[in-house]
Amino acid sequence: MSLNDVPGEPIWIELFTSDTEAATRFYGGLFGWTARGSGEEFGGYITFGRDGAPIAGCMKNDGTGVDGWNVYLESNNAADTVEMAKANGGQVLLEAMPVGDLGHMAMVTDPAGAAVGIWQPHSMTGISTRAGEGAPGWFEVLSSDYDAVIPFYENVFGWDTHTMADTPGFRYTTLGRDEDALAGIMDASGFLGDRPSHWHFFIVVGDTEAAVARASELGGTQVTAPEETPYGRAATLADPSGVELLVMGPNPA
């Protein structure tokens, strides 16, 4: 299934960082991302790309928040989506606002407190591919209140949800079904601890161990060691500013 044709699907990822130069070097060296600046009218916003296609955004942290990655979901009307979020237990972090002729953006939290962006595309239509290395391959929200957030994403973003697993040890719901699934909601109440509910994503790599080693060479660190999962070999890294990111490569044959 192609991107940007399903209501509420992940459409963009954006890094908020105190060191854009270090981020450009790190992500360029690790994933082969190129960086294109946008000029002062957009606050020096950087668009990362791969093979000529947009992959992610990068914004300078002006001291108003903490460094981190944000996930944006698609909306055909950002202002209406904000109002729906309010009506379904969400909180507004940023009201809908235009971004030149690129689109409209907003930021809300779901009922469990996970921040999620809203993007109404105009000329900037978001991530163009999930195929191949260096692109995001999966998105999910780790939630401390699984039962509350499923109807939130259904009602606010129009998600067509499907229960993938519902056992005492593992509860998981997806946007879309089986091979057409585009994102997930995980019941993380048993292991989040003091960490807040949050969105994250996995970047596809050809070799997880090689990606971990390369990240270290570029000034990053390993947060969790590579581990086999049913979907691939995953590891958590941190970039030079301490922002965590996940990578996923194939399991050994």
C-alpha positions in Angstrom: 0.0 0.0 0.0 1.4 3.4 -0.9 1.8 6.2 1.5 -0.5 9.1 1.9 -3.8 7.5 0.9 -5.1 6.2 4.2 -6.9 8.4 6.7 -4.7 9.2 9.7 -1.6 7.4 8.5 1.9 8.5 9.5 2.9 11.2 7.0 6.0 12.8 8.4 8.7 12.5 11.0 10.6 15.5 12.5 13.6 15.9 14.7 13.6 18.7 17.2 17.3 19.2 18.1 19.7 21.6 19.8 22.4 20.8 17.3 21.3 20.7 13.7 24.8 20.5 12.4 25.6 17.4 14.4 22.3 15.8 13.4 22.9 16.5 9.8 26.3 14.7 10.0 25.0 11.8 12.0 21.9 11.0 10.0 23.7 11.6 6.7 26.5 9.3 7.7 24.2 6.6 9.2 21.4 6.5 6.7 22.7 8.3 3.6 20.3 11.2 4.2 20.9 14.5 2.3 20.0 17.8 3.9 18.3 20.8 2.2 17.8 24.0 4.1 14.7 26.1 3.6 15.8 29.6 4.4 14.9 32.1 7.2 11.3 32.3 6.2 10.9 28.8 7.6 13.3 29.2 10.5 16.1 27.4 8.9 14.1 24.2 8.7 16.0 21.3 7.2 14.5 18.6 5.0 16.3 15.2 5.0 16.0 13.2 1.9 17.2 10.0 0.3 17.5 9.3 -3.4 15.8 12.6 -4.1 12.7 11.8 -1.9 11.8 13.5 1.3 12.3 11.4 4.4 12.2 13.6 7.5 12.4 17.2 8.9 14.8 18.8 11.3 14.1 21.9 13.4 16.4 23.8 15.7 15.4 23.5 19.3 14.9 27.1 20.5 14.8 26.2 24.1 11.0 25.8 24.3 11.1 22.0 24.6 13.3 18.9 24.8 15.2 17.3 21.9 13.3 14.4 20.3 11.6 12.9 17.3 7.9 13.7 16.5 5.5 11.6 14.3 2.8 13.4 12.3 -0.4 11.8 11.1 -2.3 12.9 8.0 -5.4 15.1 8.2 -7.5 16.7 5.5 -8.3 19.6 7.9 -5.9 20.2 10.7 -8.2 22.7 12.5 -11.1 20.2 12.6 -8.7 17.4 13.7 -7.6 19.6 16.7 -11.2 20.1 17.7 -11.9 16.4 17.5 -8.8 15.8 19.6 -10.2 18.1 22.3 -13.6 16.4 22.2 -12.0 12.9 22.6 -9.8 13.5 25.6 -6.7 15.0 24.0 -4.8 18.2 24.9 -3.6 20.8 22.4 0.1 21.6 22.3 -0.1 23.7 19.2 -3.2 25.0 17.4 -3.5 24.5 13.7 -1.3 27.0 11.7 -0.3 27.4 8.1 3.3 26.7 7.1 3.6 28.8 3.9 2.1 26.9 1.0 3.5 23.6 2.3 0.5 22.7 4.5 -1.0 23.2 7.9 0.4 21.7 11.1 -0.8 21.2 14.7 0.3 19.2 17.7 -1.9 17.4 20.3 -1.6 14.7 22.9 -3.7 11.6 23.1 -5.5 10.7 26.3 -2.4 8.9 27.6 -0.2 11.9 27.0 1.6 10.8 23.9 2.4 13.8 21.7 1.4 13.4 18.0 1.6 15.9 15.2 -1.1 16.7 12.7 -0.2 17.5 9.1 -2.6 18.7 6.4 -0.6 18.5 3.2 -0.6 21.0 0.4 2.6 21.3 -1.6 4.6 19.2 0.9 3.0 15.7 0.8 5.2 14.0 3.4 7.2 10.9 3.3 7.2 9.4 -0.1 8.4 5.9 0.5 8.8 3.1 3.1 10.7 0.9 0.6 14.4 0.2 1.1 17.1 1.1 3.5 17.2 4.5 5.2 13.4 5.0 5.2 10.9 4.6 8.1 9.5 1.1 8.0 7.1 1.0 11.0 5.4 3.5 13.4 3.8 2.8 16.7 2.7 4.5 19.9 3.6 2.9 23.2 0.7 3.7 25.5 0.1 3.6 29.2 -3.7 3.6 28.6 -4.3 1.3 25.7 -8.1 1.1 26.0 -8.5 4.9 26.0 -6.3 5.7 23.0 -7.7 3.2 20.5 -11.1 5.1 20.2 -9.1 8.4 20.2 -7.2 7.4 17.0 -10.4 6.0 15.5 -12.5 9.1 16.2 -9.9 11.8 15.7 -7.9 10.4 12.8 -10.4 8.0 11.3 -8.2 4.9 11.9 -9.6 1.6 10.6 -8.3 -0.5 13.6 -7.7 -4.2 13.8 -6.7 -6.2 16.9 -3.5 -8.1 16.2 -3.0 -9.5 19.7 -5.0 -9.5 22.9 -3.4 -11.6 25.6 -2.5 -10.7 29.1 1.1 -10.3 28.1 0.7 -8.6 24.7 -2.0 -6.3 23.4 -1.6 -4.7 20.1 -3.8 -2.9 17.6 -3.0 -1.8 14.0 -4.1 0.8 11.5 -5.0 -1.5 8.7 -4.8 -5.2 8.6 -2.0 -7.7 8.1 0.4 -6.7 5.2 -1.6 -3.5 4.7 -1.0 -2.3 8.3 0.7 1.1 8.5 1.1 1.8 12.3 0.4 0.2 15.7 -0.8 0.9 19.2 0.9 -1.2 21.9 -0.2 -1.7 25.5 3.0 -0.6 27.2 1.6 -0.1 30.7 3.6 -3.1 32.0 7.0 -1.8 31.0 7.0 2.0 30.4 7.6 2.6 34.1 8.3 6.3 34.6 8.6 7.0 30.9 5.6 8.7 29.3 3.6 7.3 26.5 5.2 8.2 23.2 5.3 7.6 19.5 8.4 6.1 17.8 9.4 4.5 14.5 11.9 2.1 13.1 14.4 3.0 10.3 15.1 0.2 7.9 18.8 -0.8 7.7 20.6 -3.6 5.8 22.6 -4.8 8.8 21.7 -3.9 12.4 25.1 -4.6 13.9 26.8 -2.5 11.2 24.3 0.3 11.8 25.1 0.2 15.6 28.9 0.3 14.8 28.5 3.1 12.3 26.4 5.1 14.8 29.2 4.9 17.4 31.7 6.1 14.8 29.5 9.1 14.1 29.2 10.1 17.8 26.1 8.2 18.7 25.6 5.5 21.3 23.9 2.1 21.6 21.0 2.2 24.0 19.8 -1.4 23.6 21.8 -4.2 21.9 20.5 -5.8 18.6 17.8 -8.3 19.3 15.9 -10.7 17.1 12.1 -10.1 16.8 9.5 -11.7 14.6 9.8 -8.7 12.3 13.6 -8.3 12.1 16.6 -7.5 14.2 16.0 -4.3 16.2 18.3 -2.0 18.2 17.9 1.3 19.9 20.5 4.0 19.3 21.0 7.6 20.5 22.2 10.4 18.3 25.0 12.8 19.4 22.3 15.0 21.2 20.9 11.9 23.1 17.8 11.6 21.0 16.8 7.9 20.7 15.9 6.2 17.5 15.2 2.6 16.5 16.7 0.6 13.6 15.5 -2.6 12.2 17.4 -5.0 9.9 16.8 -8.5 8.7 17.2 -11.4 11.1 20.2 -13.7 10.4 19.3 -16.4 7.9 
